[in-house]
Amino acid sequence: AAYVYADQAGTLYLEQSRDSSTWRVTATQAVTAGNSYAIQTPIIGRYVRARYVNGATAQGAFDLNTSIIF
């Protein structure tokens, strides 16, 4: 699972990999400025990461948290 707060728009991605080399996107969430979002996906890979891609404007306030729920 991943939680994000961003004061500027962007996209949150959850990605998974079997080998830490080839990554697959397993969930995405468009983020509008000034809002919080949480997404989750079943764990199917050995490695998991969250990635945030900024829009055109630099962030002033940003918070990204992840957790694995078994």
TIMI-2910 file (N, C-alpha, C, CB; in pm, 1 decimal, decimal comma, always signed):
<rs>
+----------+----------+----------+----------+----------+----------+----------+----------+----------+----------+----------+----------+------+
!      n_x !      n_y !      n_z !     ca_x !     ca_y !     ca_z !      c_x !      c_y !      c_z !     cb_x !     cb_y !     cb_z ! resn !
+----------+----------+----------+----------+----------+----------+----------+----------+----------+----------+----------+----------+------+
!    +84,7 !   -117,2 !     +0,0 !     +0,0 !     +0,0 !     +0,0 !    +88,8 !   +122,9 !     +0,0 !    -96,1 !     +0,1 !   +121,3 !  Ala !
!    +36,7 !   +231,1 !    -55,3 !   +110,4 !   +356,9 !    -55,5 !    +12,8 !   +470,5 !    -27,6 !   +184,4 !   +378,8 !   -190,9 !  Ala !
!    +60,4 !   +569,3 !    +44,5 !    -15,6 !   +690,1 !    +76,3 !    +66,9 !   +808,7 !    +30,4 !    -48,9 !   +699,6 !   +229,8 !  Tyr !
!     +2,4 !   +906,7 !    -31,2 !    +73,8 !  +1025,6 !    -75,6 !     -8,8 !  +1150,6 !    -47,9 !   +107,6 !  +1015,7 !   -225,1 !  Val !
!    +60,8 !  +1256,2 !     -8,1 !     +5,3 !  +1391,4 !     -7,7 !    +98,1 !  +1475,7 !    -93,3 !     -8,7 !  +1450,1 !   +139,1 !  Tyr !
!    +43,6 !  +1551,7 !   -185,6 !   +124,2 !  +1638,7 !   -270,5 !    +49,6 !  +1770,1 !   -290,6 !   +155,6 !  +1570,8 !   -407,4 !  Ala !
!   +121,1 !  +1881,9 !   -279,0 !    +53,5 !  +2009,5 !   -300,8 !    +49,9 !  +2048,4 !   -448,8 !   +122,1 !  +2118,8 !   -220,4 !  Asp !
!   +109,1 !  +1963,5 !   -534,5 !   +102,2 !  +1982,5 !   -679,4 !    +63,2 !  +1849,1 !   -744,4 !   +239,2 !  +2035,1 !   -736,3 !  Gln !
!     +1,5 !  +1856,4 !   -858,8 !    -49,2 !  +1736,0 !   -926,4 !    +63,2 !  +1643,5 !   -973,7 !   -135,5 !  +1776,0 !  -1045,6 !  Ala !
!    +28,6 !  +1515,8 !   -986,2 !   +121,7 !  +1415,6 !  -1037,0 !    +53,2 !  +1280,2 !  -1042,1 !   +248,7 !  +1408,9 !   -949,7 !  Gly !
!   +132,5 !  +1174,2 !  -1049,9 !    +79,1 !  +1037,7 !  -1054,7 !   +158,3 !   +948,7 !   -960,3 !    +83,5 !   +981,3 !  -1199,0 !  Thr !
!    +86,5 !   +869,8 !   -881,4 !   +145,3 !   +772,7 !   -789,8 !   +139,9 !   +634,7 !   -853,9 !    +71,8 !   +773,1 !   -652,8 !  Leu !
!   +251,0 !   +562,4 !   -849,5 !   +260,2 !   +427,7 !   -905,7 !   +304,6 !   +329,0 !   -799,4 !   +357,2 !   +424,8 !  -1024,8 !  Tyr !
!   +244,8 !   +210,7 !   -797,5 !   +297,9 !    +96,1 !   -723,6 !   +353,1 !     +0,7 !   -827,1 !   +188,1 !    +26,9 !   -633,0 !  Leu !
!   +477,4 !    -43,0 !   -807,8 !   +544,8 !   -130,8 !   -903,3 !   +599,6 !   -253,3 !   -831,0 !   +658,7 !    -55,6 !   -976,4 !  Glu !
!   +607,3 !   -364,9 !   -904,5 !   +659,7 !   -489,2 !   -847,9 !   +754,7 !   -555,9 !   -946,4 !   +544,8 !   -585,2 !   -811,0 !  Gln !
!   +846,7 !   -633,9 !   -889,8 !   +947,4 !   -700,8 !   -971,7 !   +981,6 !   -836,4 !   -911,2 !  +1074,4 !   -613,7 !   -984,7 !  Ser !
!  +1014,0 !   -932,0 !   -996,3 !  +1063,7 !  -1062,1 !   -950,7 !  +1213,3 !  -1059,3 !   -928,0 !  +1029,0 !  -1170,8 !  -1051,3 !  Arg !
!  +1285,6 !   -972,5 !  -1003,9 !  +1431,8 !   -976,6 !  -1003,4 !  +1498,1 !   -842,3 !   -969,6 !  +1480,2 !  -1022,9 !  -1137,3 !  Asp !
!  +1421,5 !   -741,0 !   -935,7 !  +1472,0 !   -606,3 !   -904,1 !  +1534,1 !   -537,9 !  -1026,0 !  +1575,3 !   -614,1 !   -791,8 !  Ser !
!  +1504,6 !   -588,7 !  -1143,4 !  +1556,8 !   -531,1 !  -1266,4 !  +1443,0 !   -488,5 !  -1359,2 !  +1648,7 !   -631,1 !  -1337,3 !  Ser !
!  +1345,8 !   -576,6 !  -1378,2 !  +1230,1 !   -548,6 !  -1461,8 !  +1111,3 !   -517,3 !  -1371,1 !  +1198,5 !   -668,6 !  -1556,7 !  Thr !
!  +1059,2 !   -395,2 !  -1382,7 !   +950,0 !   -350,5 !  -1296,1 !   +819,9 !   -342,4 !  -1374,2 !   +982,7 !   -214,0 !  -1233,4 !  Trp !
!   +711,4 !   -384,6 !  -1310,2 !   +577,6 !   -380,0 !  -1368,6 !   +488,9 !   -291,3 !  -1281,5 !   +517,0 !   -523,4 !  -1382,2 !  Arg !
!   +413,1 !   -203,6 !  -1344,7 !   +317,8 !   -119,0 !  -1272,9 !   +196,2 !   -204,0 !  -1237,8 !   +276,6 !     +6,5 !  -1358,3 !  Val !
!   +160,6 !   -208,5 !  -1107,9 !    +46,1 !   -288,4 !  -1065,2 !    -70,3 !   -203,0 !  -1016,0 !    +88,3 !   -383,8 !   -956,4 !  Thr !
!    -46,7 !    -73,1 !   -993,3 !   -154,5 !    +18,8 !   -956,1 !   -108,4 !   +161,8 !   -982,9 !   -195,3 !     +0,6 !   -806,0 !  Ala !
!   -202,2 !   +247,3 !  -1022,4 !   -172,3 !   +389,5 !  -1043,1 !   -284,5 !   +473,7 !   -984,1 !   -153,7 !   +421,4 !  -1194,4 !  Thr !
!   -250,1 !   +597,1 !   -952,0 !   -349,5 !   +690,9 !   -901,8 !   -310,3 !   +831,8 !   -944,4 !   -362,6 !   +681,3 !   -747,3 !  Gln !
!   -397,7 !   +898,5 !  -1018,4 !   -375,4 !  +1038,9 !  -1050,3 !   -396,5 !  +1119,5 !   -922,6 !   -470,9 !  +1087,8 !  -1165,1 !  Ala !
!   -307,9 !  +1215,1 !   -897,4 !   -312,3 !  +1295,4 !   -775,6 !   -337,9 !  +1440,5 !   -814,2 !   -179,8 !  +1281,8 !   -693,8 !  Val !
!   -443,7 !  +1497,9 !   -759,7 !   -470,5 !  +1639,1 !   -782,2 !   -407,2 !  +1721,2 !   -671,3 !   -621,9 !  +1665,8 !   -790,1 !  Thr !
!   -371,7 !  +1843,4 !   -700,7 !   -300,1 !  +1929,5 !   -607,1 !   -374,7 !  +1946,6 !   -475,7 !   -275,7 !  +2064,6 !   -669,6 !  Ala !
!   -300,6 !  +1932,5 !   -365,6 !   -355,6 !  +1957,5 !   -233,4 !   -439,4 !  +1845,2 !   -175,4 !   -436,6 !  +2078,4 !   -237,9 !  Gly !
!   -431,1 !  +1726,1 !   -231,8 !   -511,6 !  +1613,5 !   -183,5 !   -424,9 !  +1496,0 !   -142,4 !   -610,2 !  +1569,3 !   -290,3 !  Asn !
!   -483,1 !  +1409,1 !    -60,0 !   -418,4 !  +1286,2 !    -16,3 !   -484,7 !  +1167,6 !    -83,9 !   -424,4 !  +1271,9 !   +137,4 !  Ser !
!   -405,0 !  +1066,3 !   -115,1 !   -456,7 !   +945,3 !   -179,0 !   -386,6 !   +823,6 !   -121,2 !   -437,9 !   +951,1 !   -332,8 !  Tyr !
!   -457,4 !   +712,2 !   -117,3 !   -399,8 !   +584,3 !    -77,1 !   -437,6 !   +481,3 !   -182,9 !   -449,5 !   +540,7 !    +65,7 !  Ala !
!   -342,1 !   +396,2 !   -220,1 !   -370,9 !   +287,1 !   -312,7 !   -307,7 !   +159,7 !   -259,3 !   -318,8 !   +319,2 !   -455,7 !  Ile !
!   -361,9 !    +47,0 !   -300,8 !   -303,2 !    -81,1 !   -263,2 !   -325,0 !   -181,6 !   -374,2 !   -362,9 !   -132,9 !   -131,0 !  Gln !
!   -243,8 !   -285,2 !   -370,2 !   -249,9 !   -390,6 !   -471,0 !   -197,7 !   -518,7 !   -407,0 !   -167,1 !   -352,9 !   -599,7 !  Thr !
!   -243,4 !   -635,3 !   -450,9 !   -187,9 !   -759,8 !   -397,7 !    -38,7 !   -771,0 !   -429,0 !   -263,3 !   -880,9 !   -455,2 !  Pro !
!    +37,7 !   -827,9 !   -336,6 !   +181,6 !   -849,3 !   -355,3 !   +199,4 !   -974,0 !   -441,2 !   +256,5 !   -864,2 !   -217,2 !  Ile !
!   +260,0 !   -956,9 !   -560,3 !   +283,7 !  -1070,5 !   -648,8 !   +431,3 !  -1083,2 !   -685,9 !   +199,4 !  -1057,2 !   -775,0 !  Ile !
!   +511,4 !   -984,3 !   -648,5 !   +653,9 !   -986,4 !   -680,6 !   +737,9 !   -989,0 !   -554,1 !   +691,5 !   -865,5 !   -766,1 !  Gly !
!   +863,4 !  -1024,2 !   -568,8 !   +955,9 !  -1027,0 !   -455,4 !   +989,5 !   -885,8 !   -407,9 !  +1084,4 !  -1101,5 !   -493,3 !  Arg !
!   +994,5 !   -790,8 !   -502,5 !  +1030,1 !   -652,7 !   -472,4 !   +911,3 !   -561,9 !   -503,2 !  +1155,1 !   -608,9 !   -553,1 !  Tyr !
!   +891,6 !   -461,4 !   -417,2 !   +780,1 !   -368,1 !   -433,5 !   +832,9 !   -227,0 !   -409,8 !   +661,9 !   -401,8 !   -335,3 !  Val !
!   +786,9 !   -132,2 !   -490,9 !   +825,9 !     +6,8 !   -467,1 !   +711,8 !    +99,7 !   -506,2 !   +954,2 !    +42,6 !   -545,8 !  Arg !
!   +714,5 !   +218,6 !   -447,8 !   +621,4 !   +325,0 !   -484,1 !   +701,7 !   +432,0 !   -556,5 !   +547,4 !   +383,7 !   -357,7 !  Ala !
!   +641,4 !   +489,6 !   -658,4 !   +707,8 !   +594,0 !   -737,2 !   +607,0 !   +704,7 !   -764,0 !   +765,6 !   +536,7 !   -871,6 !  Arg !
!   +651,8 !   +828,0 !   -750,9 !   +565,3 !   +943,3 !   -777,4 !   +627,5 !  +1024,8 !   -889,8 !   +545,5 !  +1030,9 !   -648,9 !  Tyr !
!   +547,7 !  +1056,1 !   -990,1 !   +594,1 !  +1139,1 !  -1101,2 !   +524,7 !  +1274,3 !  -1090,3 !   +565,1 !  +1071,3 !  -1240,4 !  Val !
!   +606,5 !  +1376,7 !  -1074,2 !   +557,9 !  +1513,7 !  -1059,0 !   +498,5 !  +1565,8 !  -1188,6 !   +670,5 !  +1605,3 !  -1013,0 !  Asn !
!   +406,2 !  +1659,6 !  -1173,8 !   +356,5 !  +1733,1 !  -1289,6 !   +456,8 !  +1842,4 !  -1325,7 !   +215,8 !  +1793,9 !  -1261,1 !  Gly !
!   +410,5 !  +1947,8 !  -1390,0 !   +498,5 !  +2053,8 !  -1438,0 !   +549,3 !  +2146,4 !  -1327,8 !   +426,9 !  +2134,6 !  -1541,0 !  Ala !
!   +479,7 !  +2151,9 !  -1213,0 !   +515,4 !  +2244,1 !  -1105,0 !   +586,9 !  +2169,9 !   -992,3 !   +389,8 !  +2315,0 !  -1050,7 !  Thr !
!   +694,8 !  +2229,1 !   -942,0 !   +770,6 !  +2168,0 !   -832,1 !   +685,7 !  +2160,7 !   -704,4 !   +900,3 !  +2248,1 !   -805,3 !  Ala !
!   +708,4 !  +2055,9 !   -625,3 !   +636,4 !  +2037,7 !   -500,1 !   +685,8 !  +2136,6 !   -394,0 !   +652,3 !  +1893,4 !   -450,0 !  Gln !
!   +591,8 !  +2185,8 !   -313,1 !   +626,6 !  +2265,5 !   -196,0 !   +612,1 !  +2181,8 !    -70,8 !   +539,0 !  +2391,3 !   -186,9 !  Gly !
!   +512,2 !  +2092,5 !    -70,7 !   +488,5 !  +1999,9 !    +40,6 !   +459,1 !  +1863,3 !    -20,0 !   +369,7 !  +2048,6 !   +133,5 !  Ala !
!   +528,4 !  +1760,5 !    +31,3 !   +514,1 !  +1626,7 !    -25,9 !   +538,8 !  +1523,5 !    +82,6 !   +611,6 !  +1605,6 !   -144,9 !  Phe !
!   +456,0 !  +1418,3 !    +85,6 !   +470,5 !  +1310,1 !   +181,9 !   +433,2 !  +1179,8 !   +112,4 !   +382,0 !  +1334,2 !   +308,6 !  Asp !
!   +524,0 !  +1081,4 !   +113,0 !   +499,7 !   +951,3 !    +53,2 !   +535,1 !   +843,9 !   +155,6 !   +581,8 !   +933,4 !    -78,2 !  Leu !
!   +438,7 !   +757,7 !   +186,6 !   +458,9 !   +648,9 !   +282,4 !   +416,3 !   +517,3 !   +219,1 !   +379,9 !   +674,5 !   +413,5 !  Asn !
!   +486,6 !   +410,2 !   +254,2 !   +451,0 !   +277,6 !   +205,4 !   +441,8 !   +179,9 !   +321,1 !   +552,9 !   +228,4 !   +102,0 !  Thr !
!   +367,3 !    +72,7 !   +299,7 !   +360,6 !    -36,0 !   +397,2 !   +324,2 !   -164,6 !   +324,5 !   +257,5 !     -4,7 !   +509,9 !  Ser !
!   +365,5 !   -275,5 !   +382,1 !   +328,8 !   -407,0 !   +329,9 !   +238,6 !   -471,0 !   +433,5 !   +455,5 !   -496,7 !   +299,7 !  Ile !
!   +122,3 !   -516,4 !   +389,0 !    +25,8 !   -579,5 !   +475,4 !    +18,1 !   -727,0 !   +439,0 !   -112,4 !   -511,3 !   +464,0 !  Ile !
!    +45,8 !   -812,4 !   +533,2 !    +40,3 !   -956,5 !   +509,0 !    -89,6 !  -1013,6 !   +556,6 !   +155,6 !  -1027,5 !   +576,7 !  Phe !
+----------+----------+----------+----------+----------+----------+----------+----------+----------+----------+----------+----------+------+
</rs>
